[in-house]
Each structure stands twice: as structure tokens, then as C-alpha cells.
Amino acid sequence: MEETKKIILFDGVCNLCNGAIQFIIKQDKSDNFRYAPLQSNIGRKFLQERNIDNAIIDSIILIEPGVAYYTKSAAALKIGQDFGGAWKLLQILEWIPESISNFIYDLIAKNRYNWFGKKEACMIPTPELKAKFLE
């Protein structure tokens, strides 16, 4: 794995999360990200290395090499800012207290299966996208 890539861990059976990953892949013109479902062996390894409890954080995690990791709304904002261009304006949203933005994030995350549905298994990337997913 390239050590300069940022890693996005996501709920591999969540339709909303899978849609978000597809969106991120389309926006990631600089090829900054690699992806792994939380349910995968590599996803569980990354969680364990960072002492992240999957029962508490079960939706999206951004791991930046050599820096730190971000969860919930902070992860979403950091990912969006990496797209460049007008997406950099998302930085303004960091002024919102994290307790408020995470409350909204948690509300959506808590209801994501009811609102958007759930798959029986993690998505299987197309051959073109397979290199972007960690195994």
C-alpha cells in the first residue's frame, strides 16, 4: 500500500456509505484516497491499531498517513476539502462546534439503514476500481 494515500474506512453494507464512496471516487481527481470496509480484515486491523471501538464509530473514518485519524463529521469535512476547488469552502463548516455537527451526523448515521437501506454483503468494486480498495 502506498504510504502517502489517505484511507477511508466505511460501512460496507450501508447503501448511503457505498453511495458516498462512489461519489468520493468520482471527485478524487488527484487519487488521494484508498478505501476499505470496516467489516473487512484490513478495516478491522486499522480499527484495532487505533483503538477505535467499532460499536461506537461504525460509519466513516479517515486515516491520514503519519498524522491522525478523523471520525464522523470531521472525517466528512476533511474528505470534502481534499477535492480542492470550491470544496475547500467546506472549511467554513469547521467553525460549527463538533458537538453540533456530530449530533447531526449521528442522527443520520443512526437512521441510515432505515432511510437508505442495507446490503447483505460489502460491495465488490469493479475491476477498474479494485486497485483503490485495500484487501
The first five atom37 places (N, CA, C, CB, O) and aatype in JSON, in Angstrom:
{
  "aatype": [12, 6, 6, 16, 11, 11, 9, 9, 10, 13, 3, 7, 19, 4, 2, 10, 4, 2, 7, 0, 9, 5, 13, 9, 9, 11, 5, 3, 11, 15, 3, 2, 13, 1, 18, 0, 14, 10, 5, 15, 2, 9, 7, 1, 11, 13, 10, 5, 6, 1, 2, 9, 3, 2, 0, 9, 9, 3, 15, 9, 9, 10, 9, 6, 14, 7, 19, 0, 18, 18, 16, 11, 15, 0, 0, 0, 10, 11, 9, 7, 5, 3, 13, 7, 7, 0, 17, 11, 10, 10, 5, 9, 10, 6, 17, 9, 14, 6, 15, 9, 15, 2, 13, 9, 18, 3, 10, 9, 0, 11, 2, 1, 18, 2, 17, 13, 7, 11, 11, 6, 0, 4, 12, 9, 14, 16, 14, 6, 10, 11, 0, 11, 13, 10, 6],
  "atom_mask": [
    [1, 1, 1, 1, 1],
    [1, 1, 1, 1, 1],
    [1, 1, 1, 1, 1],
    [1, 1, 1, 1, 1],
    [1, 1, 1, 1, 1],
    [1, 1, 1, 1, 1],
    [1, 1, 1, 1, 1],
    [1, 1, 1, 1, 1],
    [1, 1, 1, 1, 1],
    [1, 1, 1, 1, 1],
    [1, 1, 1, 1, 1],
    [1, 1, 1, 0, 1],
    [1, 1, 1, 1, 1],
    [1, 1, 1, 1, 1],
    [1, 1, 1, 1, 1],
    [1, 1, 1, 1, 1],
    [1, 1, 1, 1, 1],
    [1, 1, 1, 1, 1],
    [1, 1, 1, 0, 1],
    [1, 1, 1, 1, 1],
    [1, 1, 1, 1, 1],
    [1, 1, 1, 1, 1],
    [1, 1, 1, 1, 1],
    [1, 1, 1, 1, 1],
    [1, 1, 1, 1, 1],
    [1, 1, 1, 1, 1],
    [1, 1, 1, 1, 1],
    [1, 1, 1, 1, 1],
    [1, 1, 1, 1, 1],
    [1, 1, 1, 1, 1],
    [1, 1, 1, 1, 1],
    [1, 1, 1, 1, 1],
    [1, 1, 1, 1, 1],
    [1, 1, 1, 1, 1],
    [1, 1, 1, 1, 1],
    [1, 1, 1, 1, 1],
    [1, 1, 1, 1, 1],
    [1, 1, 1, 1, 1],
    [1, 1, 1, 1, 1],
    [1, 1, 1, 1, 1],
    [1, 1, 1, 1, 1],
    [1, 1, 1, 1, 1],
    [1, 1, 1, 0, 1],
    [1, 1, 1, 1, 1],
    [1, 1, 1, 1, 1],
    [1, 1, 1, 1, 1],
    [1, 1, 1, 1, 1],
    [1, 1, 1, 1, 1],
    [1, 1, 1, 1, 1],
    [1, 1, 1, 1, 1],
    [1, 1, 1, 1, 1],
    [1, 1, 1, 1, 1],
    [1, 1, 1, 1, 1],
    [1, 1, 1, 1, 1],
    [1, 1, 1, 1, 1],
    [1, 1, 1, 1, 1],
    [1, 1, 1, 1, 1],
    [1, 1, 1, 1, 1],
    [1, 1, 1, 1, 1],
    [1, 1, 1, 1, 1],
    [1, 1, 1, 1, 1],
    [1, 1, 1, 1, 1],
    [1, 1, 1, 1, 1],
    [1, 1, 1, 1, 1],
    [1, 1, 1, 1, 1],
    [1, 1, 1, 0, 1],
    [1, 1, 1, 1, 1],
    [1, 1, 1, 1, 1],
    [1, 1, 1, 1, 1],
    [1, 1, 1, 1, 1],
    [1, 1, 1, 1, 1],
    [1, 1, 1, 1, 1],
    [1, 1, 1, 1, 1],
    [1, 1, 1, 1, 1],
    [1, 1, 1, 1, 1],
    [1, 1, 1, 1, 1],
    [1, 1, 1, 1, 1],
    [1, 1, 1, 1, 1],
    [1, 1, 1, 1, 1],
    [1, 1, 1, 0, 1],
    [1, 1, 1, 1, 1],
    [1, 1, 1, 1, 1],
    [1, 1, 1, 1, 1],
    [1, 1, 1, 0, 1],
    [1, 1, 1, 0, 1],
    [1, 1, 1, 1, 1],
    [1, 1, 1, 1, 1],
    [1, 1, 1, 1, 1],
    [1, 1, 1, 1, 1],
    [1, 1, 1, 1, 1],
    [1, 1, 1, 1, 1],
    [1, 1, 1, 1, 1],
    [1, 1, 1, 1, 1],
    [1, 1, 1, 1, 1],
    [1, 1, 1, 1, 1],
    [1, 1, 1, 1, 1],
    [1, 1, 1, 1, 1],
    [1, 1, 1, 1, 1],
    [1, 1, 1, 1, 1],
    [1, 1, 1, 1, 1],
    [1, 1, 1, 1, 1],
    [1, 1, 1, 1, 1],
    [1, 1, 1, 1, 1],
    [1, 1, 1, 1, 1],
    [1, 1, 1, 1, 1],
    [1, 1, 1, 1, 1],
    [1, 1, 1, 1, 1],
    [1, 1, 1, 1, 1],
    [1, 1, 1, 1, 1],
    [1, 1, 1, 1, 1],
    [1, 1, 1, 1, 1],
    [1, 1, 1, 1, 1],
    [1, 1, 1, 1, 1],
    [1, 1, 1, 1, 1],
    [1, 1, 1, 1, 1],
    [1, 1, 1, 1, 1],
    [1, 1, 1, 0, 1],
    [1, 1, 1, 1, 1],
    [1, 1, 1, 1, 1],
    [1, 1, 1, 1, 1],
    [1, 1, 1, 1, 1],
    [1, 1, 1, 1, 1],
    [1, 1, 1, 1, 1],
    [1, 1, 1, 1, 1],
    [1, 1, 1, 1, 1],
    [1, 1, 1, 1, 1],
    [1, 1, 1, 1, 1],
    [1, 1, 1, 1, 1],
    [1, 1, 1, 1, 1],
    [1, 1, 1, 1, 1],
    [1, 1, 1, 1, 1],
    [1, 1, 1, 1, 1],
    [1, 1, 1, 1, 1],
    [1, 1, 1, 1, 1],
    [1, 1, 1, 1, 1]
  ],
  "atom_positions": [
    [[0.84, -1.18, 0.0], [0.0, 0.0, 0.0], [0.88, 1.25, 0.0], [-0.95, 0.0, 1.22], [1.9, 1.31, 0.7]],
    [[0.49, 2.22, -0.79], [1.23, 3.47, -0.84], [1.03, 4.24, 0.45], [0.8, 4.33, -2.06], [-0.1, 4.47, 0.88]],
    [[2.12, 4.63, 1.08], [2.03, 5.27, 2.38], [1.6, 6.72, 2.32], [3.34, 5.18, 3.07], [1.38, 7.34, 3.36]],
    [[1.47, 7.29, 1.12], [1.03, 8.68, 1.0], [-0.47, 8.8, 0.83], [1.73, 9.33, -0.16], [-1.01, 9.91, 0.86]],
    [[-1.15, 7.7, 0.65], [-2.59, 7.73, 0.42], [-3.35, 7.82, 1.74], [-3.05, 6.49, -0.36], [-2.94, 7.24, 2.75]],
    [[-4.43, 8.55, 1.72], [-5.32, 8.62, 2.88], [-6.3, 7.46, 2.75], [-6.06, 10.01, 2.96], [-6.71, 7.09, 1.65]],
    [[-6.67, 6.91, 3.88], [-7.53, 5.73, 3.89], [-8.9, 6.11, 4.44], [-6.9, 4.57, 4.72], [-9.01, 6.75, 5.49]],
    [[-9.93, 5.69, 3.72], [-11.29, 5.9, 4.18], [-11.87, 4.53, 4.55], [-12.16, 6.61, 3.1], [-11.99, 3.65, 3.7]],
    [[-12.21, 4.38, 5.81], [-12.92, 3.19, 6.28], [-14.4, 3.53, 6.29], [-12.43, 2.72, 7.71], [-14.79, 4.62, 6.73]],
    [[-15.22, 2.62, 5.8], [-16.65, 2.89, 5.68], [-17.46, 1.62, 5.95], [-16.98, 3.44, 4.29], [-16.93, 0.51, 5.9]],
    [[-18.73, 1.82, 6.23], [-19.64, 0.7, 6.46], [-19.96, 0.08, 5.11], [-20.95, 1.17, 7.19], [-20.7, 0.65, 4.31]],
    [[-19.4, -1.08, 4.85], [-19.51, -1.72, 3.55], [-20.89, -2.24, 3.19], [0.0, 0.0, 0.0], [-21.13, -2.54, 2.02]],
    [[-21.8, -2.35, 4.15], [-23.14, -2.85, 3.83], [-24.18, -1.72, 3.78], [-23.56, -3.88, 4.85], [-25.34, -1.98, 3.46]],
    [[-23.77, -0.5, 4.07], [-24.69, 0.64, 4.1], [-24.81, 1.25, 2.71], [-24.2, 1.71, 5.12], [-23.8, 1.6, 2.09]],
    [[-26.04, 1.37, 2.21], [-26.26, 1.96, 0.89], [-25.81, 3.42, 0.85], [-27.73, 1.86, 0.51], [-25.22, 3.85, -0.15]],
    [[-26.08, 4.18, 1.9], [-25.65, 5.58, 1.94], [-24.13, 5.66, 1.88], [-26.18, 6.27, 3.22], [-23.58, 6.47, 1.13]],
    [[-23.45, 4.85, 2.67], [-21.99, 4.86, 2.71], [-21.4, 4.45, 1.36], [-21.48, 3.92, 3.82], [-20.44, 5.06, 0.89]],
    [[-21.96, 3.42, 0.74], [-21.48, 2.99, -0.56], [-21.68, 4.07, -1.61], [-22.19, 1.7, -1.0], [-20.82, 4.28, -2.46]],
    [[-22.82, 4.77, -1.54], [-23.05, 5.88, -2.45], [-22.05, 7.0, -2.21], [0.0, 0.0, 0.0], [-21.57, 7.62, -3.16]],
    [[-21.74, 7.26, -0.96], [-20.76, 8.3, -0.62], [-19.38, 7.92, -1.16], [-20.69, 8.51, 0.91], [-18.67, 8.78, -1.68]],
    [[-19.0, 6.66, -1.05], [-17.71, 6.21, -1.57], [-17.66, 6.37, -3.09], [-17.44, 4.74, -1.18], [-16.65, 6.81, -3.63]],
    [[-18.74, 6.01, -3.77], [-18.79, 6.2, -5.23], [-18.62, 7.68, -5.58], [-20.12, 5.66, -5.81], [-17.92, 8.03, -6.53]],
    [[-19.27, 8.55, -4.81], [-19.16, 10.0, -5.03], [-17.72, 10.47, -4.8], [-20.13, 10.76, -4.1], [-17.18, 11.23, -5.59]],
    [[-17.11, 10.01, -3.71], [-15.73, 10.4, -3.39], [-14.79, 9.96, -4.5], [-15.29, 9.79, -2.04], [-13.91, 10.72, -4.91]],
    [[-14.95, 8.74, -4.99], [-14.09, 8.24, -6.06], [-14.19, 9.15, -7.29], [-14.47, 6.78, -6.44], [-13.17, 9.47, -7.91]],
    [[-15.39, 9.58, -7.64], [-15.57, 10.47, -8.8], [-14.94, 11.84, -8.57], [-17.06, 10.63, -9.11], [-14.42, 12.44, -9.52]],
    [[-14.97, 12.34, -7.34], [-14.43, 13.66, -7.04], [-12.92, 13.64, -6.81], [-15.11, 14.21, -5.82], [-12.27, 14.69, -6.9]],
    [[-12.37, 12.49, -6.52], [-10.95, 12.36, -6.15], [-10.05, 12.37, -7.38], [-10.72, 11.06, -5.35], [-9.45, 11.36, -7.73]],
    [[-9.97, 13.52, -8.02], [-9.19, 13.67, -9.27], [-7.69, 13.47, -9.04], [-9.44, 15.05, -9.88], [-6.97, 13.08, -9.95]],
    [[-7.22, 13.74, -7.83], [-5.79, 13.6, -7.52], [-5.43, 12.22, -7.0], [-5.38, 14.64, -6.5], [-4.27, 11.97, -6.67]],
    [[-6.41, 11.32, -6.91], [-6.18, 9.96, -6.44], [-5.53, 9.93, -5.06], [-5.3, 9.2, -7.44], [-4.52, 9.26, -4.84]],
    [[-6.12, 10.68, -4.13], [-5.6, 10.79, -2.77], [-6.02, 9.65, -1.85], [-6.04, 12.08, -2.17], [-5.36, 9.41, -0.84]],
    [[-7.1, 8.94, -2.18], [-7.72, 8.04, -1.22], [-7.64, 6.57, -1.62], [-9.16, 8.42, -1.03], [-7.6, 6.22, -2.8]],
    [[-7.62, 5.73, -0.58], [-7.83, 4.3, -0.71], [-8.96, 3.95, 0.25], [-6.51, 3.48, -0.39], [-9.24, 4.7, 1.18]],
    [[-9.61, 2.83, 0.02], [-10.86, 2.51, 0.71], [-10.83, 1.1, 1.27], [-12.05, 2.69, -0.23], [-10.23, 0.19, 0.7]],
    [[-11.52, 0.94, 2.4], [-11.67, -0.39, 2.98], [-12.95, -0.41, 3.82], [-10.43, -0.78, 3.85], [-13.18, 0.5, 4.61]],
    [[-13.77, -1.43, 3.65], [-14.94, -1.56, 4.52], [-14.51, -1.84, 5.96], [-15.87, -2.69, 4.01], [-13.52, -2.52, 6.2]],
    [[-15.26, -1.3, 6.89], [-15.0, -1.57, 8.31], [-15.07, -3.06, 8.6], [-16.0, -0.81, 9.2], [-14.39, -3.56, 9.5]],
    [[-15.9, -3.77, 7.85], [-16.11, -5.21, 8.09], [-14.99, -6.08, 7.53], [-17.43, -5.64, 7.48], [-14.94, -7.27, 7.84]],
    [[-14.09, -5.51, 6.73], [-13.02, -6.3, 6.14], [-11.9, -6.55, 7.15], [-12.45, -5.59, 4.89], [-11.83, -5.89, 8.19]],
    [[-11.05, -7.51, 6.84], [-9.92, -7.81, 7.72], [-9.02, -6.59, 7.88], [-9.1, -8.99, 7.18], [-8.6, -6.27, 9.0]],
    [[-8.72, -5.91, 6.78], [-7.84, -4.73, 6.85], [-8.54, -3.6, 7.6], [-7.44, -4.27, 5.43], [-7.89, -2.85, 8.34]],
    [[-9.85, -3.46, 7.41], [-10.6, -2.44, 8.15], [-10.54, -2.68, 9.65], [0.0, 0.0, 0.0], [-10.3, -1.76, 10.43]],
    [[-10.75, -3.93, 10.05], [-10.68, -4.28, 11.47], [-9.26, -4.07, 12.02], [-11.12, -5.75, 11.69], [-9.09, -3.68, 13.17]],
    [[-8.26, -4.35, 11.18], [-6.86, -4.14, 11.6], [-6.6, -2.65, 11.87], [-5.88, -4.66, 10.52], [-6.0, -2.3, 12.89]],
    [[-7.06, -1.77, 10.96], [-6.88, -0.34, 11.16], [-7.6, 0.14, 12.42], [-7.39, 0.44, 9.94], [-7.07, 0.98, 13.15]],
    [[-8.79, -0.39, 12.68], [-9.53, -0.01, 13.89], [-8.76, -0.44, 15.14], [-10.93, -0.65, 13.89], [-8.61, 0.33, 16.08]],
    [[-8.28, -1.67, 15.12], [-7.56, -2.2, 16.29], [-6.28, -1.41, 16.54], [-7.24, -3.69, 16.08], [-5.97, -1.1, 17.68]],
    [[-5.53, -1.08, 15.48], [-4.28, -0.33, 15.63], [-4.51, 1.04, 16.28], [-3.61, -0.15, 14.27], [-3.63, 1.57, 16.95]],
    [[-5.69, 1.59, 16.07], [-6.0, 2.93, 16.6], [-6.93, 2.89, 17.8], [-6.63, 3.78, 15.51], [-7.41, 3.92, 18.26]],
    [[-7.18, 1.69, 18.31], [-8.06, 1.5, 19.46], [-9.42, 2.17, 19.25], [-7.4, 2.05, 20.72], [-9.94, 2.84, 20.15]],
    [[-9.98, 2.0, 18.07], [-11.31, 2.55, 17.76], [-12.33, 1.45, 17.97], [-11.37, 3.11, 16.29], [-12.21, 0.36, 17.41]],
    [[-13.33, 1.74, 18.77], [-14.4, 0.79, 19.05], [-15.44, 0.88, 17.94], [-15.05, 1.08, 20.44], [-16.12, 1.9, 17.79]],
    [[-15.55, -0.19, 17.16], [-16.49, -0.23, 16.04], [-17.95, -0.15, 16.49], [-16.27, -1.49, 15.23], [-18.83, 0.16, 15.69]],
    [[-18.21, -0.42, 17.75], [-19.58, -0.3, 18.26], [-19.95, 1.17, 18.45], [-19.73, -1.06, 19.58], [-21.13, 1.52, 18.45]],
    [[-18.95, 2.03, 18.6], [-19.2, 3.46, 18.8], [-19.07, 4.21, 17.48], [-18.23, 4.04, 19.85], [-19.93, 5.03, 17.15]],
    [[-18.02, 3.94, 16.74], [-17.78, 4.57, 15.45], [-17.98, 3.5, 14.39], [-16.33, 5.21, 15.36], [-17.12, 2.64, 14.2]],
    [[-19.11, 3.54, 13.7], [-19.42, 2.47, 12.75], [-19.79, 2.98, 11.37], [-20.54, 1.62, 13.29], [-20.44, 2.28, 10.6]],
    [[-19.38, 4.21, 11.05], [-19.76, 4.71, 9.73], [-18.56, 5.14, 8.9], [-20.71, 5.86, 9.87], [-18.23, 4.44, 7.93]],
    [[-17.88, 6.23, 9.2], [-16.78, 6.68, 8.36], [-15.6, 7.14, 9.2], [-17.24, 7.81, 7.42], [-15.75, 7.84, 10.2]],
    [[-14.42, 6.74, 8.76], [-13.18, 7.12, 9.43], [-12.17, 7.47, 8.34], [-12.64, 5.96, 10.37], [-12.01, 6.73, 7.36]],
    [[-11.5, 8.59, 8.51], [-10.44, 9.0, 7.59], [-9.12, 8.87, 8.32], [-10.67, 10.46, 7.07], [-8.93, 9.45, 9.38]],
    [[-8.2, 8.12, 7.74], [-6.87, 7.95, 8.31], [-5.89, 8.67, 7.4], [-6.49, 6.43, 8.48], [-5.77, 8.35, 6.22]],
    [[-5.18, 9.65, 7.97], [-4.15, 10.36, 7.22], [-2.79, 9.79, 7.61], [-4.21, 11.9, 7.48], [-2.5, 9.66, 8.8]],
    [[-1.97, 9.45, 6.63], [-0.68, 8.81, 6.95], [0.21, 9.72, 7.79], [0.05, 8.43, 5.67], [0.42, 10.89, 7.47]],
    [[0.72, 9.16, 8.87], [1.64, 9.89, 9.71], [1.04, 11.02, 10.51], [0.0, 0.0, 0.0], [1.76, 11.73, 11.21]],
    [[-0.27, 11.21, 10.42], [-0.89, 12.33, 11.13], [-1.82, 11.79, 12.2], [-1.67, 13.26, 10.16], [-1.42, 11.61, 13.35]],
    [[-3.02, 11.55, 11.83], [-4.04, 11.15, 12.79], [-5.18, 10.49, 12.04], [-4.54, 12.36, 13.62], [-5.07, 10.15, 10.86]],
    [[-6.26, 10.34, 12.75], [-7.48, 9.88, 12.09], [-8.61, 10.79, 12.51], [-7.8, 8.39, 12.43], [-8.56, 11.43, 13.56]],
    [[-9.62, 10.84, 11.66], [-10.8, 11.67, 11.9], [-12.03, 10.79, 11.78], [-10.86, 12.87, 10.9], [-12.06, 9.85, 10.99]],
    [[-13.03, 11.1, 12.58], [-14.26, 10.34, 12.55], [-15.45, 11.28, 12.33], [-14.44, 9.53, 13.85], [-15.34, 12.49, 12.48]],
    [[-16.55, 10.68, 11.99], [-17.84, 11.37, 11.88], [-17.75, 12.62, 11.02], [-18.34, 11.73, 13.26], [-17.2, 12.57, 9.92]],
    [[-18.28, 13.74, 11.51], [-18.35, 14.96, 10.7], [-16.97, 15.5, 10.34], [-19.14, 16.04, 11.43], [-16.79, 16.04, 9.25]],
    [[-15.99, 15.35, 11.24], [-14.64, 15.83, 10.95], [-14.06, 15.06, 9.75], [-13.72, 15.66, 12.19], [-13.4, 15.66, 8.9]],
    [[-14.3, 13.76, 9.69], [-13.81, 12.96, 8.56], [-14.48, 13.41, 7.26], [-14.08, 11.45, 8.8], [-13.81, 13.59, 6.25]],
    [[-15.79, 13.6, 7.29], [-16.51, 14.03, 6.09], [-16.0, 15.37, 5.58], [-18.01, 14.11, 6.37], [-15.82, 15.55, 4.38]],
    [[-15.78, 16.31, 6.49], [-15.29, 17.63, 6.08], [-13.87, 17.56, 5.51], [-15.32, 18.59, 7.28], [-13.58, 18.2, 4.5]],
    [[-13.0, 16.79, 6.14], [-11.63, 16.66, 5.66], [-11.6, 16.0, 4.27], [-10.78, 15.84, 6.65], [-10.82, 16.41, 3.41]],
    [[-12.43, 15.01, 4.07], [-12.5, 14.35, 2.77], [-12.95, 15.35, 1.71], [-13.47, 13.14, 2.81], [-12.32, 15.45, 0.65]],
    [[-14.01, 16.09, 1.98], [-14.51, 17.07, 1.02], [-13.49, 18.13, 0.68], [0.0, 0.0, 0.0], [-13.37, 18.53, -0.47]],
    [[-12.76, 18.6, 1.67], [-11.74, 19.63, 1.44], [-10.64, 19.14, 0.52], [-11.14, 20.09, 2.76], [-10.03, 19.93, -0.2]],
    [[-10.37, 17.84, 0.54], [-9.32, 17.28, -0.31], [-9.67, 17.32, -1.79], [-9.03, 15.87, 0.1], [-8.79, 17.17, -2.64]],
    [[-10.93, 17.51, -2.12], [-11.32, 17.56, -3.53], [-10.78, 18.8, -4.21], [-12.84, 17.52, -3.66], [-10.65, 18.83, -5.43]],
    [[-10.46, 19.84, -3.42], [-9.94, 21.07, -3.99], [-11.04, 21.96, -4.54], [0.0, 0.0, 0.0], [-12.22, 21.68, -4.36]],
    [[-10.64, 23.01, -5.21], [-11.6, 23.94, -5.81], [-12.57, 24.5, -4.79], [0.0, 0.0, 0.0], [-12.18, 24.81, -3.67]],
    [[-13.82, 24.62, -5.19], [-14.85, 25.18, -4.32], [-15.09, 24.32, -3.07], [-16.15, 25.33, -5.09], [-15.6, 24.8, -2.07]],
    [[-14.71, 23.05, -3.14], [-14.87, 22.17, -2.0], [-14.07, 22.65, -0.79], [-14.46, 20.75, -2.37], [-14.41, 22.32, 0.35]],
    [[-13.03, 23.41, -1.02], [-12.23, 23.96, 0.08], [-13.08, 24.83, 1.0], [-11.05, 24.78, -0.47], [-12.75, 25.02, 2.17]],
    [[-14.19, 25.35, 0.48], [-15.08, 26.19, 1.29], [-15.71, 25.42, 2.44], [-16.17, 26.78, 0.42], [-16.23, 26.02, 3.38]],
    [[-15.67, 24.1, 2.38], [-16.19, 23.3, 3.5], [-15.47, 23.61, 4.8], [-16.07, 21.81, 3.18], [-15.98, 23.34, 5.89]],
    [[-14.29, 24.18, 4.68], [-13.52, 24.54, 5.86], [-14.3, 25.48, 6.78], [-12.2, 25.2, 5.45], [-14.1, 25.47, 7.99]],
    [[-15.18, 26.26, 6.21], [-16.03, 27.16, 6.99], [-16.87, 26.38, 7.99], [-16.94, 27.99, 6.06], [-17.12, 26.84, 9.11]],
    [[-17.32, 25.18, 7.59], [-18.16, 24.37, 8.46], [-17.42, 23.89, 9.71], [-18.7, 23.18, 7.7], [-18.05, 23.45, 10.67]],
    [[-16.1, 23.96, 9.69], [-15.34, 23.56, 10.88], [-15.54, 24.54, 12.03], [-13.85, 23.47, 10.54], [-15.19, 24.23, 13.17]],
    [[-16.11, 25.7, 11.75], [-16.41, 26.66, 12.81], [-17.61, 26.22, 13.64], [-16.68, 28.05, 12.21], [-17.79, 26.67, 14.77]],
    [[-18.42, 25.34, 13.08], [-19.55, 24.8, 13.85], [-18.97, 23.88, 14.92], [-20.57, 24.03, 12.92], [-18.15, 23.02, 14.62]],
    [[-19.39, 24.04, 16.15], [-18.87, 23.15, 17.2], [-19.08, 21.69, 16.82], [-19.56, 23.46, 18.55], [-20.14, 21.3, 16.33]],
    [[-18.05, 20.89, 17.07], [-18.1, 19.48, 16.69], [-19.26, 18.76, 17.37], [-16.78, 18.8, 17.05], [-19.8, 17.81, 16.8]],
    [[-19.64, 19.19, 18.56], [-20.76, 18.54, 19.23], [-22.06, 18.71, 18.42], [-20.94, 19.12, 20.65], [-22.9, 17.81, 18.4]],
    [[-22.21, 19.84, 17.77], [-23.42, 20.08, 16.95], [-23.32, 19.3, 15.64], [-23.6, 21.59, 16.67], [-24.27, 18.62, 15.26]],
    [[-22.19, 19.41, 14.95], [-22.07, 18.71, 13.66], [-22.11, 17.2, 13.86], [-20.77, 19.12, 12.94], [-22.66, 16.48, 13.02]],
    [[-21.54, 16.69, 14.95], [-21.6, 15.25, 15.22], [-23.01, 14.82, 15.63], [-20.61, 14.88, 16.31], [-23.4, 13.68, 15.35]],
    [[-23.76, 15.68, 16.28], [-25.15, 15.36, 16.6], [-25.93, 15.1, 15.31], [-25.81, 16.5, 17.42], [-26.66, 14.11, 15.2]],
    [[-25.76, 15.99, 14.33], [-26.45, 15.83, 13.04], [-25.92, 14.58, 12.33], [-26.25, 17.09, 12.15], [-26.7, 13.79, 11.79]],
    [[-24.61, 14.42, 12.34], [-24.0, 13.24, 11.71], [-24.55, 11.95, 12.35], [-22.45, 13.29, 11.84], [-24.95, 11.02, 11.65]],
    [[-24.57, 11.92, 13.69], [-25.05, 10.72, 14.4], [-26.53, 10.45, 14.11], [-24.85, 10.89, 15.91], [-26.93, 9.29, 14.02]],
    [[-27.31, 11.49, 13.97], [-28.73, 11.31, 13.65], [-28.89, 10.6, 12.31], [-29.46, 12.68, 13.62], [-29.68, 9.67, 12.17]],
    [[-28.13, 11.05, 11.33], [-28.18, 10.41, 10.01], [-27.62, 8.99, 10.09], [-27.4, 11.24, 8.97], [-28.21, 8.06, 9.56]],
    [[-26.48, 8.83, 10.76], [-25.84, 7.51, 10.87], [-26.75, 6.51, 11.58], [-24.51, 7.63, 11.61], [-26.82, 5.34, 11.19]],
    [[-27.44, 6.96, 12.6], [-28.33, 6.08, 13.36], [-29.49, 5.57, 12.5], [-28.87, 6.81, 14.59], [-29.96, 4.45, 12.69]],
    [[-29.93, 6.39, 11.57], [-31.1, 6.05, 10.75], [-30.75, 5.63, 9.33], [-32.02, 7.22, 10.71], [-31.65, 5.42, 8.52]],
    [[-29.47, 5.51, 9.02], [-29.07, 5.29, 7.63], [-29.63, 4.0, 7.04], [-27.58, 5.27, 7.53], [-30.0, 3.99, 5.86]],
    [[-29.72, 2.93, 7.8], [-30.26, 1.68, 7.25], [-31.75, 1.83, 6.98], [-30.01, 0.51, 8.23], [-32.25, 1.34, 5.96]],
    [[-32.48, 2.49, 7.87], [-33.92, 2.68, 7.66], [-34.2, 3.59, 6.48], [-34.56, 3.26, 8.92], [-35.11, 3.34, 5.7]],
    [[-33.41, 4.65, 6.35], [-33.66, 5.64, 5.31], [-33.11, 5.23, 3.95], [-33.07, 6.95, 5.71], [-33.73, 5.52, 2.92]],
    [[-31.96, 4.56, 3.92], [-31.27, 4.28, 2.65], [-31.12, 2.8, 2.34], [-29.92, 4.92, 2.67], [-30.77, 2.43, 1.22]],
    [[-31.38, 1.95, 3.32], [-31.28, 0.51, 3.1], [-29.9, -0.05, 3.42], [0.0, 0.0, 0.0], [-28.96, 0.68, 3.75]],
    [[-29.83, -1.36, 3.32], [-28.62, -2.08, 3.71], [-28.41, -3.24, 2.74], [-28.73, -2.6, 5.19], [-29.38, -3.86, 2.3]],
    [[-27.17, -3.53, 2.42], [-26.83, -4.66, 1.55], [-26.59, -5.9, 2.42], [-25.58, -4.33, 0.67], [-26.36, -5.78, 3.63]],
    [[-26.65, -7.05, 1.81], [-26.37, -8.3, 2.52], [-24.86, -8.49, 2.72], [-26.95, -9.48, 1.76], [-24.44, -9.16, 3.66]],
    [[-24.07, -7.9, 1.82], [-22.62, -8.05, 1.89], [-21.97, -6.76, 1.4], [-22.13, -9.27, 1.05], [-22.62, -5.92, 0.79]],
    [[-20.68, -6.62, 1.68], [-19.95, -5.44, 1.23], [-19.92, -5.4, -0.29], [-18.51, -5.44, 1.79], [-19.95, -6.44, -0.96]],
    [[-19.86, -4.18, -0.82], [-19.83, -4.04, -2.27], [-18.55, -4.63, -2.85], [-19.95, -2.56, -2.67], [-17.5, -4.66, -2.19]],
    [[-18.65, -5.09, -4.07], [-17.49, -5.62, -4.77], [-17.12, -4.59, -5.83], [-17.79, -7.04, -5.41], [-17.92, -4.31, -6.73]],
    [[-15.92, -4.01, -5.73], [-15.54, -2.97, -6.7], [-15.37, -3.56, -8.1], [-14.25, -2.27, -6.26], [-15.01, -4.72, -8.27]],
    [[-15.62, -2.73, -9.09], [-15.39, -3.13, -10.47], [-13.89, -3.34, -10.67], [-15.94, -2.06, -11.47], [-13.09, -2.86, -9.87]],
    [[-13.51, -4.06, -11.72], [-12.07, -4.26, -11.96], [-11.3, -2.95, -12.06], [-11.87, -5.07, -13.22], [-10.15, -2.88, -11.63]],
    [[-11.91, -1.9, -12.63], [-11.24, -0.6, -12.76], [-10.97, 0.03, -11.4], [-12.08, 0.35, -13.63], [-9.97, 0.73, -11.23]],
    [[-11.86, -0.2, -10.43], [-11.73, 0.42, -9.12], [-11.02, -0.45, -8.09], [-13.1, 0.77, -8.6], [-10.66, 0.02, -7.01]],
    [[-10.8, -1.7, -8.42], [-10.24, -2.64, -7.45], [-8.93, -2.16, -6.83], [-10.02, -3.99, -8.11], [-8.68, -2.4, -5.65]],
    [[-8.09, -1.48, -7.59], [-6.8, -1.02, -7.09], [-6.95, 0.04, -6.0], [-5.96, -0.46, -8.22], [-6.02, 0.27, -5.23]],
    [[-8.11, 0.68, -5.92], [-8.35, 1.72, -4.92], [-8.8, 1.13, -3.58], [-9.39, 2.7, -5.43], [-8.84, 1.83, -2.57]],
    [[-9.13, -0.15, -3.58], [-9.63, -0.78, -2.36], [-8.55, -1.67, -1.75], [-10.89, -1.6, -2.66], [-7.89, -2.43, -2.45]],
    [[-8.39, -1.55, -0.45], [-7.38, -2.32, 0.28], [-7.94, -3.69, 0.62], [-6.94, -1.58, 1.55], [-9.13, -3.85, 0.89]],
    [[-7.07, -4.65, 0.61], [-7.5, -6.02, 0.96], [-6.79, -6.51, 2.19], [-7.24, -6.99, -0.2], [-7.02, -7.63, 2.63]]
  ]
}
